Amino acid sequence: DEACEQLARGGRKYGVGFTIIDQQLDQLFSNEKSRAIVSNCAVKAIFGMDKGIVDSFVCKAISLTEREQEMISVLAKGECILHAGMQRAMCRVVASPQEHELFSTSLGEAV
């Protein structure tokens, strides 16, 4: 955690991109160092998740409006709320056919 925190803090000074992708937010927000990493990310994409997770973890690390908190629990697959500084926007992420072929996790599509 400490090395990642230092990378996140120091990297922004030099224009370094730092990407965190996590599906287990309880672990990501479980300690102060992890929360510091998230708070130092300039852009955050928050995809749909259970309202309980939003209440417990996300609201502590990212300031969401009440409307955004409600929206997160009903977002469709690929939809997210994009945070960049004080700006927020709804976004839909769609994989290209090549990306879909490479990264699909659907058992019915396994090659």
GIJOWO-V904050 format. One line per field, one symbol per residue. phi: phi as a letter, one per 20 degrees, with the letter a starting at -180 (. if undefined). A space follows every 50 residues. Layout:
phi: ???
This chain:
phi: .ffffffffffffdmeecdccbddffffdfbffffffffeffccddegbf gfffffdfffdcfdfgfffffgfcffgnebdedcmeecbebcecffgfff ffdfdfffdfe
